[in-house]
Amino acid sequence: MACAVTPRLLVSAAHKSSGKTTLSIGIAAALAARGLVVQPFKKGPDYIDPMWLAAAAGRPCRNLDFFVMGRDEILAQLATHAAGADLALIEGNKGLYDGLDLDGSNSNAALASLVDAPVVLVVDARGMTRGIAPLILGFQAFDRSIRIAGVILNRLGGSRHEAKLRAVVEHYTDVRVFGAVHQDPAIEIVERHLGLIPSSESCESGARIAAIRDAVAEQVDLDALLATAGWRAGTPRAAAPAPPPAPPAPALRIGVAMDRAFGFYYPDDLEALAQAGIEIVPVNMLAAAKLPEIDGLVVGGGFPELFMAALEANASLRADVRRVAEAGMPIYAECGGLMYLARSLTWHGETRRMAGVIPGDVVMHDKPVGRGYVLLRETGRHPWPLGDGAEIRGHEFHYSSLENLTPHAAFAYEVARGHGADGHGDGIVLGNVLASYSHLRSVGGQRMGNPLRGIRAQGEGGARGARRGAQGGERAGRRRTPGGRDSGHSRAGGNPLRARTGGARRIPAFAGMTARRHAGAMDFDLVVIGSGPGGYKAAVSAAHQGARVALIERDLPGGNCLNRGCIPKKTLVYLASLLEDVANLQGRGLVGAVRGDYAAAVAHKDEVVAGIRDNFGFWLRKLGVRVFRADARLREGGRVTLAPAATAAAEPVPGEIGARRIILATGSAPRALEALPTDGARILDSSHFMRTLRECPESVLFVGGGAIGVELAYLMRQFGARVAVVERGERLLDIHTIPERVSGVLARKFERLGIAVRTGVSVAAHAVDARGVEVAFTDGARDRFAAVVVAVGRQPRTAELGLAEAGVAVDADGYVRVSEYLETSVPGIYAVGDARPGPMTANAALHDAKIAAANALSGNHLRPNYLKVPMVINSALEIAAVGLTEDRAEAAGFAPDVARSSFGGSGKARAHHDTEGFIEVVHDAETGQLLGGCIVGPEAGEQVHLLAAACQSARGLWFFKDMSYSHPSWCEELETAVDPYTSAFSRSGKEIFERGILAPSE
C-alpha cells in the first residue's frame, strides 16, 4: 500500500496532559514552515486536538480509532490521507499503553505496532531528575516490540534542569533525547472541561501556533525526528490516490452550524456528504438572523454554554429553527446541538432560553455526566433507521444532563454502553428531528451509523424542492405534497419522512417496517405484560413448558428491579460495604486510605445494568419468547391492543395480539407523599435517585425508614454525605417479617456511623431554594439538606391497562384483586408481584411468577405461600428473614421458642473482623417444627436460603443436624444455634410432622 513508504511518527506520552498535543502542533507547524507536507492524525475520538493540528499543518487532521474502525480501515485511512505527504504525524491519546482492554489491543502502542510507526515519548518532567530513568526503562521493558525511538522532555525548569535530565537519560538508558522544552506560558494552550480550547474559538490561535512552532524548532531536533521517521531529502512522496469520481450535481442543500459555538465535525463525514452531491451551507448560529434556503440542518457539538447569552439574543434564528422543525425539516443534532434545541440551558446558576424544539431543559454540571465510548442499538423510533439490529459505535463527552423531559419521550437508540440522554436511551426523536448526546461516525461498516447519511438518503429518495415548502411562503404553517394532500403534521403512520419525500416515496427500509407492523394479529398461549422479575420469570417458566409466549414491556427491559431497583441498588450498596470493610481493616493487614468516588460508582452501576439488559432480549429469544416494546391495553375476549412505546425496539409492534391466558406483572412506582412532592432535582423518589443522581450530595434526608430508606441511607453515608432518616413509625424497618430486635441493632449501628435517626416523626413543611431543602419536622425541629429522598413505599402500576373495560376488578388502591390461585376476577387473567395485594418484593414476584405460569397453562392447582419467600435488606447490616417471627408464631397458635447464636464466636466472622450479627431460629417448642427465623450479619441473604429450605422440610430442627458444613463458614452457626434444642427431644431422628409449614399448598 502507499502508506508503506510514507514516513510516520507516533507522538505519545507517559500519561495524559503531558503536553503531547502542544508538541505535536509545534512539530507539524515547524516542519510545514520548512516546506514539508505534514499529514496529521489523531488517535481516538477527538474534535479539539485535530482542529489545532489541522491549523498547524495546513491539512485536515484525520482520526484513527480502534473502537469504531477495523484494523484494515485504519490502514486504509492512513494510506489514503498520508499519500502525497512527507510525514504522517500521529498524535496519541492518554498514555502510550493506556486503552480500553486489559490486553492493550486498542492502546497507542497497538496503533504504533499496526502502522509500524516509531514512538516519540513525551515526558512531563516537572520535579523529576534521576527518577526519569526507571520511568523510561519501564516503558521500554513493558513491551519490547514497541519502538520507543526517543523522548522529548517537556516543561523543564531551566537549563540546569535540562542538563541533569539529559545526563540521567544518557547514563541509564539507550533512548535518544529528541528535545527538551522549557516551561513557558506563551506556548501553553488553555484547557477546558473537554480538553484544549478549540482553535476556532481562540482569536489568538494563529499567534499561539506560531509561538509553539518557534519554541519547538529551537528546542527539538527536527532533523533527528525526520530521520527516525524514515524521511530523506529528495525521496519521492508516496503517490496520491486517484481522485474520487466527480460528485453528482447537488440534490440537497444541508445547513451545517459552523461558528465559535458549534464546530465538532469529522472531515470524513462532511466530505462524504459533498461526494454524495449534497451542498453544505455553513450557518452561523450566533449571527444569522434566519436560516438560509436549505433542505436539512445539522448542528454538531461545541460549547454553546460559553455563548448561551448570544444564542438567546438571536431570537429570530431560534424561532426560525423551531418553525422548520415543526414543518418537518430533517434536523440532526449532536451534544452541543442537542443543548441548543432544548428549551433552556443553565450554567453556573444562569439560565438562558434556547430554540425550544426539544421539550426539556439542559443543565451543566461540574463533572462529566457521560464520558467515553458508547454502544447503541436502534429502538425502531429512528427517523432514518438502519433497521438490521446492527450495533452502532460512537463516543460521548458531556457535562450536561437533559432534565424535565416530557414523559414518554421517544428515543432513537437504546444505550448498551455509556450514558446517553438518561443512562438508558439516547437520540430524542420529535418528528424529523433527531438530537443525541452521542457523536457518531460513518466508519466501521456502519452503513447508517452516522445519521447524516440518513439526511442524504432522503435526498436520494426525491426530497429536492421540499425546502421551499418548509421555508417559503408557508414556512410557519402547513405545506402540500405533489398529490395536493396536507402534510403539515405528516402522514403514513406518523412518519414525517413520508411527508418530506413527497407522499408515496419513502426510505425503503421504513416502508418494509411499516408493512410488517400492519400484518395480521398474532395469537399466543400466554401474554405477559411487564418484564420485571415477575413478568420475566413467568415468561421463562411458560416457555420451558412449551408455551408460545409474548412478553410486553413499555419501559426498559427488566423493569424496576433491573433498571431502578434491586440490581443497581445492590451494586452501589456492595461498593459502600467495601468502603466500610476497608476502613475497619486498617492496621489489620491493610494500609492506605481508600475513599469513595460516587460518580465512578454510578458509572459502574450503569455498566452492570447495561450488561444485563443487553442480554435480556437474547435470553428470551433463545427460548422462543416474542418481546414487544409497547403500551398494552386489555380488551374483551383475550385480546391485547399494542401501541409502540416511547422506548420501542426495532422489532415491529402489531396492533393487536390474542392470548389464551394473560399474566399482569406491571410492577409498581414509588408512592408519593403529599407533604413532599418530588421534583426530580432536590426532592427525589427512589427512581429519581437511581436514574438522575450522579454525584453524592453534601447532605441527604431520607423520609421513610423502610427497606429502601435504610439501604440508600447507608449508601450515601459511606460515600461521605451527612445523612438523616425520619420514620413516622416507632422503629426502623417496621415490617411484620422483621423482628423488633433487629430494628434496635440497626439503629445503634446507624448511630455509630453518624446517621441521625428520628422515629415517631414526619415532615411538617418544607421549602426549596438554590441551596437545597429546608425541612420542618412535626416535633418542632428544623434542618437543611442538599437533597431529600422520599421512600414511603410503592404503589401498583395498573391505571393504564384498561382493566375496567376488560372487567378486571381492582381495589381502591389500584391493586388487582386475585384469588388464592392468583387469578383475577376474569378467568384466564392472572396478576403477580406488585400488581396484586401482598408483599411488594422481587422475591415475592418471582415466587408468584412460577405459580401463575403453572396455573395458567395447567389449570389452577398451586397457591402462593409468602411465608417461604425470604426478605433481604442490604444496609449497614445485611438482614434476611423468612417465615414467622416469634410474635406472629404465637398469634398463629404455636408455642414458639427461639434458638439464637451470635457471630461473635464464629471463626469466619473473626477472620473477617465482622462479628456484629446474630441468628434467630423460631421453632415450635413442643415438636421442634421450624417456623421461621432471621439472620443479621455478613452474607445473610445467602444463608437465609438454607433456613428457608429447613422450614419446608419434614426434619424440623434436625435438618441442620443432618447437614455437613464447610469450616469455617457462616452457615455452620445455624447448627450452633439449634444444638441445645435438638438434644432435648427424645424423638430426634424421627419424622415429627408430615410437611414443613412453608411447603407449597396444592
N, C-alpha and C positions, 0 to 999 in steps of 0.2 A: 504494500500500500504506500501511497505518497508520504504518509506521516512517518514511514520508516526512515526517511532521510532528512526529516525536518528536525534540527536540533531542538532540544527541550530541557527545561529545568523545572523541578517542583520545589517551591519555597514552602517550608513547613516550620514548625516550632515545637518547643518542648511542651508548651501549653498555650491555651487561648490568651488573647490580649498581650501577646509578646511583642507586637509591633510588625508582624509579618506583612500585613496589608500595606502599611506605610512604606516599608522597604520594597515590596513588590511594585508599588506605584512609582517609587523612585527609580528602580531598575528599569521599568518599562519606559518611563519618560526620558531617562538618561540615554538609553540605547536608541530611542526614537530620535533624540536630538542629534545623534551621530549619523542619522540617515538609515538606520536599520529598521526593518519592518518587524514589529513585535506583535504577535497574536496572543492576547491574554485569555486565560481560562481560570475559572474559579470552581473548586470542588464543593459539591453540596448545594443546598438551596440557599440562595442569597440574591438580593437585588442591589444592596447598597455598595458593597465592595466592588462588584462588577461595574457600577457607574463610575467609580473613581478610576479603576483600571482602564476602562474604555476611554475616559478622558485623557489619561496619561499616555496611552499607546496610540490613540487616534483611530482605533478599530473597536467594533463591538466585542465585548467580553462574552464568552460562552461558558455555560455551566456544565460540569461533568458530575453526575450524581448516581451512585450505585443503587439508591433506593428506588428511583423511578426509571432508570435506564439499565439495559443489559450491557454486558461487557463488550459485545460486538458493536453495540450502538455507541458506547463511549469511544471506542477506537475509531469508528466511522466519523463521529463528531470531530475528533481531534484531527483526523486525516483531512477532512473536508475544509476545515477552517484554518488549519495551520499551513496548508498548501499555499505557496507563494510568499510565505513569511521567512524571515531569517531565524526567528526563535519563537518557540511555543513556551510561554511563561505561565506556569500553572501555580496558582496560589491555593494552598490547602486550607482546611478549616479545623479549628481546635488544634490539638496536639498531633504529632506525627502518627502515634499508634492509637489515637482515640477513634472510637466508632461505635456503632450500634451493637455489634455482636461480640461475643467473648473471643471468637477466633480472629477478629480483626479483618473479616472479609470485606468490610466496606470502609476501612480506615484510609488515611492518607498514604500510609505505607503500601496498602494494597493497590491504590491507584498508581503510585510510583512504579510498583512492580508490573502492573498491567501495561502501562505505556512505556516501560523501560526508560524511566527518567531518573537521573541522579538527583539527590536531595540536598538542598541547602537548608541547614537547620538554623533558624533564628533563635537566639537565646537572650532573654531579658536578664541581663547580668547585673542589675542593680543590687548592691550589697554583697556581691559574690567575689571571691578571689580563688583560693585553692579548691573550693567546693565545685567549681565548674568542671573539673576533670572527671570525677565519678559520674556526674550527670551525663557528659558526652560519652564516656565509656559504657555506661548503662544503656544508652540509646543504641550504640553500636552492637553491643552484645545481645540485646533483646532479639534482634532478627538480623543475622549476618547476611541474608540475601538482599537487604536494602542497602543501596549505595549511598551512604551519607558522605558526600564529597567534601563537605566543609561546613563551616559555621560562619554566621555573621553575628558578632557580639553587639548587642543593642542597649541603648540607654545607659551608657557608661558615664562615670562621674568626672572624667577628665583624662589627661594624657598619662598620669601616674597609674590610674586605674587600668587604662588600656595596656600599659607596659606589663603590669603584673599578670593580667589575664593572658596576654599573648605568651608570656614565659611559661605559665602553668600549662596551657594547651599544648605548646610545643614540647614541653618536657614529658608530659604524661600520656599524650595521645598522638595518633598519626593523622589526625584530620587537619585540613588546611583552614586557616582563618582568612576568609574572603574579605572581611571588613570589620571595622569597629566604629560604630556610630554613636556619637556622644549625645547625652540628654540635651534636648533643645526644644523649648516650647514652640518655636517657629515652625517646626515640622510635625507637630502633633496634630492629628485630626480629632476634634472633639467627638466623644461618644455619647450616644443617647440610649434609650432602653432597647432599641433594636440593633444597636451597634454604632457604626460611624454615622455622622450626619451625611445625608446624600449630597453628592457633588452638585446636583441640580438645585439644591436648596441653599447652597452656600454661595454668596456673592463673591467670595474670595477664592473660589476653588481653583481658578487658573493660577493665581499668585501662590496659593498653597502648594499646588503641584510643582510649580517652578522652584519653590524653596526646597521641597523634598528632593527634587531632581538634582539640584546643585549640591545638597548635602551628601547624597548617595554617591554622586560622581566623584566627590572629593574623598570620601571615606571608605568606599567599597572598590575592590579591584574588579572592575567590569571586564577587563580582558581575561582575567582568570575564570570568571563566570562563563564567558563565551566559550573559552577553550574546554571547560568542563562539560558544557552542553554539547560540544562537538562541532561548533561553528568555526569555520576557517574562511578568511578573506578570499574572495574570488570563487568560492564554492557555489555552484548554481543552486538556486532555490528549487524546492520541490514544485513540480508543475501544478498549476492551479487546476481544479476540476473543471470539466466542461460546464459552461453556464447553463442554468436551468432553462427549460423552454419558456418562451415569452408568455407572460400571463395573458389570459383572455381579456377582452375589453371589460372594464369594471361593470359588474352586475349589481353591486350594492355599495352604498356609502355608509361606513360604520364610523361613528364618532368615538374617539378614544380620549379620555381625560388625560391631559398631559400638562402639568404645571407644577408649582412648588409643593402643592398638597398631595398630588397623585402622580406617580411615575414608576410604580413597580410592575414592569412587564419584562418578560423574557424576549429577546430579539427574535428567537426562533418562531415564536407564536405570531408575532406581528408580520414576520417575513412570510409565514405560511398563509396568512390571510391575503397579503398582497399577491402572492403567487397564485392564489385561487381566483384572482380577478376582483378582489374587494378593495375599494378605495378607502384608505384610512384618513379620517379627517380629525386632526388634533382639536381638542376642545379645552379651553382654559376655564376651569370651573370657578376660578376666583374673579375673572374679569368679564367673561362673555355674558351679555345681557340675556341672550336666548340661545337655544341650540341651533346649529346650522341645519340645513336640509339633509337629513340622514335617515337611514333605514333601521339603524340599531345603535345602541350606546353601550360602551364598555367603560366602567370606572374601576380601575385597578387599585392596588394597595398604595399606601403612603402614610402621611402623618396629618390627617385632617384635624386632629386635636390642636395642632400648633396654629392652624389657620381658621379655627372654627368661627371666630368673630367675622372674618372676611367672607367665609362661606355663608354665614347667616345674613350678612349685609347684602349679599347678592340675591335678594328675594325674587327677582324676576326670573333668574335661571332656575331657582329651586321650584318655583311654580311651574315653569315650563317642563322640567323633568317629571314632575308629578302628573302633569296633563298627558304627556306622551305615554307614560306608564299606564295610566287609566285607559288610554286609547288603544292599547295593545302592542305598543312598540316593544320589541325584544330589548331587554336591558340585562347585562351581566355585570355583576359587581363582586370584587374580592376584598375582604377585610376592610381597608380604608374606604372602599366604595360602599360596602355594607353600612359602615358608620354614617356615611353621607346620606344614604337613602332612608335612614331611621328618622323617627320623629324629632329626637333631640340628642345632643351629645353633651355629656357632663365630664368636666376635668377640673381637679383642684377646687371643687365646690362651685364652679361656674357652669351654668347650663346655657346652651345655645340651640336654637331651632335649626333643624336640618331639612331635607327635602320632604319628609313625611310620607314616603312611599311605603315603607315598612311600618306596621303598627306596633312599634316597640321603641325603647329608649336605650341608648348606648351609654355606659358608664366606664370611665377609665379607672384603673387600679394601679397600685404601686408595684405590684409584682405580676408576672405573666399569668394569664388565665389559660391560654393554650400555647404550647411551645413544642416544636419538633415535627416529626413526620406524622402523617395521617393516613389511615386506610379507610376508604369509603365504599359503600355499596348503594346502588340506586334503590329508591323506595317505590318507584313507579309514579312518582309525582313530578319527575324531572320534565321540564318543558321541551327538552331536546334529548330524549333518552337514548342511551346505548341499547338497553333492553336485553342484554345477553347475560346478565348477572356477573359481569366482569368486575374484578376488584380495581378500584381507582386509587392511585397513589399520589400524594401531594405533601404539602407541609403547611404549617400554621405558626404564627408568632404574633400573638396579640395580647395586649394588656387590658383590653376592654371586654365587657360582657354585655350581652343583649338582654335587657330586662323589660318587664311589663309587657311582654309579647302577648298578643291576643291569644286566647285559648284555642286549641286545635289548629295551630299554625301548621301548614304543610311544609315538610322538609323533602328536598330532593335526594338527600343522602342519609343513610344510617352510618354512624361513626363506629367503626370497628376498632380503631386505634386513634387516640387523640381526644380533643375536647369538642371542637366544632362550636356550634352555637350554644348548646346546653349540656354538653357531655354525652349526648346520645344521638342527636341529629345535627345536620348542617345543610346549608343551602335553602334559605327561605324562598318558597315559591308563591308568588302572587301573580296570577295570570301569566304573562310572558316575562316576568321579572324573576331572576334568579340571583340571590345575594348570599354569598358564602364567606365564612372565615377562612376556608381552605384555599390555598394557592395551588393551582393545577398546571400541568404542562402537557403539551402534545408530544409525548415521548413514551418510550417503553411499550409500544404496541397498543397504547390506549387510543383506539380509533376516535372516540369522542371524549377522551379523558379531559380535554380542555373544552369547556362549553363554547369557546369562541368558534369551534368547528360547527357547533350546532347553529349558531347565527349564520355561518357561511352556508350550511346545508339549506337554510331557508332561502338564501339567495339562489342556490342551485335548483330549488323547488319552484321558483317563479314568483318571488315576492317583490320583484322590481316595480317601482312606482308606488309602493304602499306608503312610503314616507310622506307623500303628498296628502294621502288620506289621513295620516296621523298628525301632520303638522301644517296642513294647508288651511283653507278657509274653515274647515270643520274641525280644527285642531283640538278644541276643548270639548267637542261633542262626539257624535257618532258618525261613522262613515259607512259607505255602501260597497259591497263586493261587486265584481263584474256581473254577477247574476242579479243585482239590484236589491238583494235582501240585506236587512240591517244587521251589522256585525259589531256594533259598538261594545257589546259585552260578550262577544264570542259565542259561537255555536259549537256543534259537533261534540256533544258530551262535555261542554265546559272547557274545551281545549282551545286556548287562544291561538295556537299555531294554525288552526284551520282558518281562522279569520285572517291571519297575517299572510297566508299563502293563497288567498283568492278563492275561498269557498271549498270546492271539492278537492283541491290539491293539498296533500299533506305529506309530512315526512313518512316514508313507507313503514318504518318500524312502529310508529304510533298508530298508523292505520290498522296494522295487524293486531296490535294490542287491543284496540277498540273493538274489533270484530270478535275477539275471544271473550271480551267482557260481556258481550250481549248474546253469548251462546245460551243454550237451554239450561235450566236449573239442574243441579246435581242432587242426588239423594244419598244419604249416609245412614249407617246403622246407629251411629251416635254422633251428636254435635255437642261439643264442649265449648262454652262461652267463658273465656278468661284463661290466661296461660300462666297464672301463678302456681304455687305448689299444688293446690287442689286441682286446678284445671290440667296442668301438665301431667300429674300423676294419673288422673282419671283417663286422659287420652292414651297414655302409655299402657296402662293396665288393660284398657279395652282393646288396643291394637295387639297386645300379646295374646288376647283371647280370640284373635282373628277377625275382629270387627272392622268395618270400614268407617274411619273416624275423621271428622273435621274439627279443627281447633281454631277458634276465632279470638283474635286479640285486637283491641282497639288502640292499645298503647304499645309500650315496648315489650318484646318477648321476655317472659319470665316474671311479669307482673311486679307488684310491690316488693316481694321478697328479694328478687334478684337485683332490681334497679334502685330501690329506695329503702329497703328494709334489712332482712337478715344478713345477706351476703356482704353488702357494703359496710353495714354497721359492725359486723363481727370482724371484718378485715381491719377496720380502724381501731376497734377495741383491743384486738390482738396486739397491734403495734403499741397501744397505750400500756398494755400489761408488760410488754417487753421493757419499756422505759422504766416502769416501777421495779421490775426484776433486776435490771442492771444497776439501778440506784441502790437497791438493797444488798447487792453482792459486791459493792465497792469495798475493797480491802479484804475480800474473801476469794481472791484469785482473779478478780477483775480490777484493772487500773485504768483510769482515764474517763473523763466525764462524757456522757452521751446526752444530747439534747434532742428534743423532738422538732421536726420540721413538718408542720401540719399541711402546708401546701404540697409537699412531696408525698406525704401520706395519702392525701386526697387523690393525687395523680396515680399512686399505686393502686388505690381502691378502684379508680376508674378503669385501670388496666385489667384488674382482676375481673370486674364485672363485664367489661367488653369481651374478654377472652371466653367467658362462659356464654355470653349472649351470642357471640359469633357462631358457636357450635349448636345453638339451640335448634335452628331450623334443620341442620344436618342430621341431628339425632332423630328428630321426628320424621323427616323424610325417609330415613333409613328404615323406619318401622311402617312406612306407608301412610302416615298421618298427613292430611292436607291442612296447611296452615293458611288462614286468610287474615290479613290485617284490615279489619273493618269494624264499623259500628253495627251491632246486631240488634234486631228487634224481633220479638216473638209474634207469631201470627197463629191463628187457629189452624187445627189440622196438622200440627207438626211441621209448620213452615217457619223458616227464619229468613227475614229480609236483611240484606247486607248493603252497606254504603261504605265506600273506601274511606278509611280513617285518615287523619292528618299524617299519621306515620306509616301509611300503606307501603308495603313492599312492592317489588317489581312484579310479583305474580298477580295476574288479573283477578278481580273480585266479581263473582257472579252476583246478579241482582237478588237471587233467592236460592236457597237450598232447602232440601227436605230432610227430615230426621225421624227415624223410628223412636228414638229416645234423645232427651236433651239433659245436659248437666249444667247448671248455673254455678260458675266459680268466679264471680266477678270481683271478689275481694272487697277491700274497704279503703276508706280515705281517713286522714286524721280528723278527729272530731273538733269542731270549732268551740271556742269559749267566748261567750258574748262579751265578757268584760275585757277581753284581749283579742280583738280581731286581727288576724295576721295580715301583714303587708308584703311578705316575702323579702324584706330588706332588713328591718330592725326586729320585727316580731315575726317569728318563724314557726311553722309546724315541723314535724319530723321529716316530711317530704322536702320542704324547703331546705332543711338542714343538710340532707344528703345531696340535693340537686344543685344548690347555689352557694353554700358556704365553703369558700375556697381557702380562707385564712382563719386562724384561730383568733376570735375576738379577745379583747383585754379582759372582759368580764361577761358572764352569761348567767341569766336566771332561768331555771327550769321550773315551769309551772306544772306540777304533777309528779308524784313520787312513785309511779308505777314502773313497770319493767323498762319502757322506753326512756323515761326520765332518768332513772338511776344509771342506765347504761351510758347514755350520752353525757350525763354529768361527770362521770368518772373519766370518760374520754377527754372531755375539754380540760379537766383539771390536770391530767397527765401531760397535756400539751401546753400547759402554762397559764390557762385562764383562771381568773378568780371566779368561783362557781358557788351558786346558792341554789337550793331546792326548796320549794314550798309545796306542801301537800295539805289539802283541806281535811283529810282524814287524820286519824290519831297516830298513824305509823307509816313508814315507808313500806312499799310492797304489801299494801292492804288487799291481798289476794287470798281467796279461800284455800288455795292449794299450797300456800307458803306459811309455815309455822310462824307464830308471832316472835319466837325467839330469834329467828333469822333476821327479822327487821331490826331488832336491837343490835345484833352483831354488826350488821351493815352500817347502821347509823354511827356506831362507835368508830368503825373504820373510816367512814367519811370524815368524821371529826378529826382523826389523826392526819388525814390527807389535806385538811384545810377546806373541806367542802361544808358550807354552812347549811344546816337542815332545820327547817321550821315546819312543824306539823301542827294541825289544827288551825291553819292559817290559809287564807286565799288572797287574791289580788282585789283591792277595792277600787283603785283608779290608776290610771297611767297617763303619761304624756310623752310624745315622741318629739325629739328635736335633733339638731345636727350632731349633738354629742352622744346620743343614744336614747334610752328609755328611762324615764323617772317613774318609779313604781311606788304606790302607797298600798300598804297591806292592811288587812282587817284588824290587826292588833295595834294599829296606830304607827307602826314603823314605816320608814321611807328609805329607799335606796335607789341608786342609778346603775344601769347596766348598759354595756355596749350592744347587747343583743338579748332578746327574750325568746325562749323556746316553749311553745305550748304543747304539752304532752299529756292530755287528759283523756286518752282513749281514742277509739276509732269508730266509724260508722259505716254501714254497708253501702256498696255502690250498686244500687238496684233501680234507681229512679228512671233511667233512660232505656230500659229493656222492653217496654211495652207490656209489662206484666198484667196490668189491669185488663187490657184488650184481650190477652190470652187467657184470662180467668185465673191467674196465679195469685193466691192470697198473700198479702204481706201484713205485718203488724204496724202499729203506729210509728215505730222507729225505723221502718223500712226493711226489717229482716223478713226473709221469705219463710213462711210457716211450713214446717216439714213434719212428716210422720216419723215413727220410730225407725223407718227404713230410709229416711232422708228424702222421701218422695213428697212433692208439693201437693197442693190441692188439685192439680191437673195430673191425672195418671200419665206416667211416662216422662215427666219432667222432675228432675231432682235438683237439690241445692246443697252445696258443700262449702266448708270453710267459713269465711267471714260473712257470706251471704245469708246464712241461717243463724238462728239464735244458738248461743253456746260459746265455748272457748274460742277466742279470736287469735289463734297462733298458727304458724306454718305447720307445726307438728300435728295439730288437730285437723288442719285441712288435708294433709297427706293421709291421715287416718280415714277421714271421710271419703277421700277420692277412691281408695281401693274398694270400700264398701259400696259406694254409689255405682261404680262401674260394674261391679259384680251383680248388684240388684237390677241395674238397667238392662243388662244383657241376659241374665239367667232367672229373673223373677225375684221378688222381694224375699230374702231369707236371712240377710245379715243386718245386725243392728250395731250402731256405734257404741262404744263404751269408753268415755273420755277419762275414766279412772286409769286406763292403761297407757294414756298419752303423757309422756314426760313434759314438764315445763322447765326451760332452761333460761337463766338470766346471766348475761356476761357483764359484770360490773366490777367494782373494786374487789368483790369476792365472786367467784363463779358459784352459782346457786342452781341446783337441779332438784326437782321434786316430782313424785309420781304417786298416784293413788290417794289414800285418805291421810289427813293429818290426825293427830291424836284426838282433837276435839270433834272432828267430823266423824271419826270412827265410833266414838262414844255416842254421838247423836244417832248413828245408824244402828245402835243396839248391840255393839260389840263391847267386850271388856278389854279395852286396849292397854297394852304395855309398850314401852319404848326402850329399845336397846340402843345405847349410844357408845360412840368411840371418838376420841379426839385424834387429829392428825399429829398431835404433839409427840406421840410415841411411834410414829411411822418412820421407818428408816429412809424411805424415799423422800418424805416431806423434809426430814432433817438434812438430807443430802442437797435438796433444792433450796434450803433455808426458807421454807414456806410452810410453816406449821399452823397457820391461822385457819382453822376449819374443823369440821366435825361431821359425823354421820349419825343420823337417826333412822332406826328401822322400827316401824309401827307394826305390831302383830297382836293377834288375839291371845290374851293371857291364858285362856283355857285350852286352846288347841294348838297354838303355835302357827296358825294360819297367818300368812303375811298380808297386810292391809295397805301398805304404802311406806313412804319414807322420804327423807330429804338428805341431800349431800351438799355441804358447803365447803368449798376448797378447790384446789387445783384439779383440772380435768373432770370436774363434777358432771359436766354434760356427757362425757364418755362413760363414766362409772354408772350413771343412772340407768343405762340400758341393762346392766346386769341386775340391778334392783328391780326393774320393770319385768324382766324375764322371771325372776324369782317369785314376784307377786302373781304371775299367771300359772305358776307350777303347782302341782298337787303335792310337792315335797315340803312346802312351807319353809320354816326356818332351816330345815335340813338341806334345802337347796344349796345354801352357802357351804355347808359341811361337805357336800358331795363334790364341790369344785376343787380343782388343783390350781394354785396361783403361782405366777412368777414372783420372784423375790429379789429385791424389794419392788413392790408395786402399790399403787393407790388402792386397788380393789381388795387387796387382802385385808384391809381394815373392816370390810363388811363382815368377814368371818370373825374377826376380833370382837366386833360389836355384839354378835349374837351368841358367842360362845357360852356365856353364863346361863343363857336361857335354854339352849338345846339340851344341856345336861340335866335340866330339871324335869324333863319329860321321859317317863318310862317307856313311852311308845316310840322312841326315836328309831328310825329305820322303817317304820310302817307308814302306809298311806293313811293320813289322818283326815282327809276330806277329798271329795270327788274332783273338784276343779278349783283352780285358783280364782280368787274373787275378780281378777281383772281379765279373765278369759273372755273372748268374744261371745256374744249371745246369738243363738240362731232360733 
